[in-house]
Amino acid sequence: MIDEVNKYLHQLQKTLSRAGLGSKPSYDSDDEEEEPTPEPETPEITAVYQKEGGDPENPHRIERGEQTGVNYKGFTLKGQDGTLEHVIGLVNDQDYIEWIKAATITNVTENSCEFTMVPDLTEGQYKVRIETYDGGSPLVVEYPEPITLW
């Protein structure tokens, strides 16, 4: 008799829980555990490097005119107008932004892309900045290490 009552109470508690009117019983082994909600990835640029012929000991040293790889997470590349115009920029020490031409941005995936480094840019240090409209509103992400063009 007690087992029968416990069975009905257990079923009632499961029904109320599914309806959002009660808590899930802790002894419920029939239901699957709920998946925890994954934390959203923090948008960041994780690497900037010369694709071929780069210096492994100085990965942030990139030759002008060479193919450059960028790895990132937490966003996708998307310009304000839906193209890749004004998405990747090189910021000099006076905060002037040299935008990478959209036509040179290739192999775009969920977490990486490539572009041809500007061939006639002055040698020196630059910050790599991505301005994306992933999700409709502007998001600006900068690579934490400066790159050196030579």
Order of alpha helices (4+ residues) and beta strands (2+ residues): alpha-beta-beta-beta-beta-beta-beta-beta-beta-beta-beta
